[in-house]
Amino acid sequence: MLQRVADPAKRLLATTTAADVVVLHGDIHHGNVLDFGDRWAAIDPKALLGHRTFGFANIHCNPTEAGALGNLMARLETIGRLARLAPEVLAEWTIAWCGMSLTWARVDTSPTWHARTARRVAERLIGA
């Protein structure tokens, strides 16, 4: 699986230009966005630099495995439309993010639900 997710990641990194790189929150997901009624706030930023599409990848594996898999295609379409991103490019960045999550899980002796979810999301997106 790591090899299968590495190929799109390598392609994306090779085609990312300096103009594509922005400051990213780095950990956008359901638990890090708060609704204050009159405004939203993103908390716990990691302040990464990267392709802006990468900033949306993590949300596709949250907040639960069932939620991630059940809403995956609709989220890709909605986020793609609202952020003006091609859904297929968003899917590729999500695959790359899943690969990172799987790599982190390899060093963890007790894989979390999130690693299992990342694997299942990647499998679905690459048609495994």
C-alpha positions as CSV (number, residue, x, y, z in Angstrom):
1,M,0.0,0.0,0.0
2,L,2.8,2.4,0.8
3,Q,4.2,2.0,-2.7
4,R,0.8,2.6,-4.2
5,V,0.4,5.8,-2.4
6,A,4.0,6.9,-2.9
7,D,3.6,7.1,-6.7
8,P,0.9,9.8,-6.7
9,A,2.8,11.7,-3.9
10,K,6.0,11.7,-5.9
11,R,4.2,13.0,-9.0
12,L,2.4,15.8,-7.0
13,L,5.7,16.9,-5.3
14,A,7.5,16.9,-8.7
15,T,4.9,19.1,-10.3
16,T,4.4,21.5,-7.3
17,T,5.9,24.9,-8.1
18,A,6.9,27.7,-5.7
19,A,3.8,29.6,-6.8
20,D,1.7,26.6,-5.5
21,V,3.2,26.8,-2.0
22,V,1.3,28.6,0.8
23,V,1.2,28.5,4.6
24,L,-1.1,25.7,5.7
25,H,-2.9,25.1,9.0
26,G,-1.5,21.6,8.8
27,D,-4.1,19.8,10.9
28,I,-7.5,20.9,9.7
29,H,-10.2,18.4,10.8
30,H,-13.5,18.4,12.7
31,G,-12.0,18.7,16.1
32,N,-9.8,21.7,15.2
33,V,-12.5,24.0,13.7
34,L,-14.8,25.6,16.3
35,D,-18.2,27.2,15.7
36,F,-18.7,30.3,17.8
37,G,-22.1,31.1,16.2
38,D,-21.1,34.3,14.5
39,R,-17.7,33.0,13.3
40,W,-15.5,30.0,12.9
41,A,-12.0,29.5,14.2
42,A,-9.3,27.0,13.4
43,I,-7.3,26.0,16.4
44,D,-4.0,24.0,16.9
45,P,-2.2,25.1,13.7
46,K,1.0,23.3,12.7
47,A,2.0,26.1,10.3
48,L,3.3,24.0,7.5
49,L,4.3,25.1,4.0
50,G,2.9,23.2,1.1
51,H,0.6,23.0,-1.9
52,R,-2.7,24.5,-0.8
53,T,-4.6,21.4,-1.8
54,F,-2.7,19.4,0.8
55,G,-4.3,21.5,3.5
56,F,-7.7,19.9,2.8
57,A,-6.5,16.2,2.8
58,N,-6.8,15.4,6.5
59,I,-10.5,16.3,6.6
60,H,-11.2,13.3,4.4
61,C,-10.2,10.9,7.1
62,N,-12.3,12.4,9.9
63,P,-14.1,12.5,12.3
64,T,-14.7,8.7,12.3
65,E,-14.0,5.9,9.9
66,A,-17.7,5.5,9.1
67,G,-18.0,9.2,8.6
68,A,-14.9,9.5,6.4
69,L,-15.9,6.6,4.2
70,G,-19.6,7.4,4.0
71,N,-19.0,11.0,3.0
72,L,-15.7,10.7,1.0
73,M,-17.0,11.3,-2.5
74,A,-19.4,14.0,-1.5
75,R,-16.7,15.8,0.5
76,L,-14.2,15.6,-2.4
77,E,-16.9,17.2,-4.7
78,T,-18.0,19.9,-2.2
79,I,-14.5,20.9,-1.0
80,G,-13.3,20.8,-4.6
81,R,-16.1,23.1,-5.8
82,L,-15.9,25.5,-2.9
83,A,-12.1,25.7,-2.9
84,R,-11.9,25.7,-6.7
85,L,-9.9,22.5,-6.8
86,A,-10.3,19.7,-9.2
87,P,-11.7,16.8,-7.2
88,E,-9.3,14.3,-8.8
89,V,-6.3,16.5,-7.7
90,L,-7.8,16.8,-4.2
91,A,-8.2,13.0,-4.2
92,E,-4.5,12.6,-5.2
93,W,-3.4,14.9,-2.4
94,T,-5.6,12.9,0.0
95,I,-4.0,9.7,-1.1
96,A,-0.6,11.2,-0.4
97,W,-1.7,12.4,3.0
98,C,-3.0,8.9,3.7
99,G,0.4,7.5,2.9
100,M,2.0,9.9,5.4
101,S,-0.5,8.7,8.0
102,L,0.3,5.1,7.3
103,T,4.0,5.8,7.6
104,W,3.5,7.4,11.0
105,A,1.5,4.4,12.1
106,R,4.3,2.0,11.2
107,V,6.4,3.5,14.0
108,D,3.5,3.3,16.4
109,T,3.1,-0.1,18.0
110,S,-0.6,0.4,18.5
111,P,-2.1,1.7,15.3
112,T,-5.1,3.9,15.8
113,W,-8.5,4.0,14.2
114,H,-7.1,6.9,12.2
115,A,-4.4,4.8,10.5
116,R,-7.0,2.2,9.6
117,T,-9.2,4.9,8.2
118,A,-6.4,6.4,6.2
119,R,-5.7,3.0,4.7
120,R,-9.4,2.5,3.8
121,V,-9.7,6.0,2.3
122,A,-6.6,5.4,0.2
123,E,-7.8,2.1,-1.0
124,R,-11.1,3.6,-2.0
125,L,-9.5,6.4,-3.8
126,I,-7.0,4.3,-5.7
127,G,-9.6,1.7,-6.5
128,A,-8.0,-1.1,-4.5
